[in-house]
Amino acid sequence: MPPHLQLTSVTVGTSQPRELARFYARLLGWQVAVEEGPGTDEPEQAGWLLLRPPAGESGLSVGFEYEREYVRPVWPSEPGAQNASQHLDIKVDDLPAAVEWAVSCGAVEAAYQPQENVRVMLDPDGHPFCLFL
């Protein structure tokens, strides 16, 4: 029998961890819980930030980590291009209102939408995320 394992967070690699953490904090109504500056020999925009759900709400924490060699993903995937290796799924009650809110926060709606009750959005650094009913 395996030892007890508990998934607590997911970390997103990005060229701009502070900007992206603040984008998702605004989008979700969360706050940055932890912010670490750049490491030795890293540029000023480097660092690591962690968002946690508000008190009383359950859910995974989301980290944003500087990636020196970050390449903006292409969605949907294309041969020979940098493809997204993961995306965040965000449940909503009102899809049109959620899309409008995400756009006001700095997201863009992806050109290709594969499902009626899901909207694929791109965050300011190009990561896809899905809003769904």
N, C-alpha and C positions, 0 to 999 in steps of 0.2 A: 504494500500500500504506500502511495507517495506521501511525502510530508505535506502539511497544510501550506498551500500557496494561495495568495490573494493578490489579484491584479488591482493596483491602486491608481495608476496613472498611465498616460500615453504622452510621449514627447515628440514634438514636431521639429524637424530640422529646417532651418531657415537662414537666409542671409540677413534678416532684420528681426531678431527676437523681441526687442522692446516694442517696435511698431506692431508686430503681429500679436503679441500678448495683449497690448492695449486694444487692438481691433476686436479680438475675441472677448475681452472683458466687457467692452461696450455692447457687443452683439448679444452676449449671454446675460448681461447684468451681473457679472461676477467682478471680483477684485483680484488684483495681483497679490498673492500671499507671500511669495518669496521672489527676490530679485538679486541676482549676483552679477557683478560687473565682469568686464573682460579678463581673461587669464593673461599670464605673461606672454608677451609677443603677439597678442591678439589686437585687432583694430578696435577703436572706440565703440563701434556698433555691436561688438560681440558681447556674449553673456548668456545667462540662463534665467528664465522667469517661470514661475508656476502659478497657475490659476486654480482656485479651489471653488467648489460650489458654495453658495451662501450657507450660513448656519441653518441647520434643520432640513437642508436638501441633500439628497443622496446623489452620487455620481462619481465618475472618475475625475481626478485632477488632470489638468492639461499643462504640460511643460513646453517651453519654446527654447530651443538650443541653437546657438550659432553654429553654422556649418561653413567653414572656409571655402569649400569647393561646391557650394550649393548651385544647382542648376534648376531653373524653373521648370516644373513638369508640364507636359502637354496632356490635355484631356479632351476627348477620349484618346487613348493610346495610339501611337503611330510608330511604325517600324523605324528603328534607328534613332528615335527621339527619347529624351528623358521622360519616363512614365512615372506617374504617381504610384508610390508603393503602399499607400494607405489613404484613407480619408475619414473625416469625422461625419457622423450621422446625427442630426439634430431634429428631434421630434417637435412638431409645432401643432397648434390648434387651428390656425388660419394661414394657409399657404400663401395666398397673395399678399397678406399683410406682412408675413415673415420675409418674403422676398423683398418687399418695399423697404422694410427695416434693414435687412442685410445690405442692400444697395446704399442706403443712407449712411451706413457704418463704413462703407468703402469696398464692399464686395461687388463683383459683376456676375451677371447670370451667364452661364456657359451657353455657347451657341447650340450645342447638341443636348437635348433633353430626352432621355430614354424611357421615362415613365410618366404617366399622367399625374400621379399624386406625389411626385418627387421633383424637386428642383435642384439641379446641380449648380452650385455657385463656386466662384473662385475668389479666394481671399487676396489681400493686397500683394502677397508674394507668390501667387499662382497656385496654391494648394487647392484642390477641389474639396468641397464639403457639400453634404446633402441636407436639404430641408425636406421633411416628409411629414405626411399626415398619419 
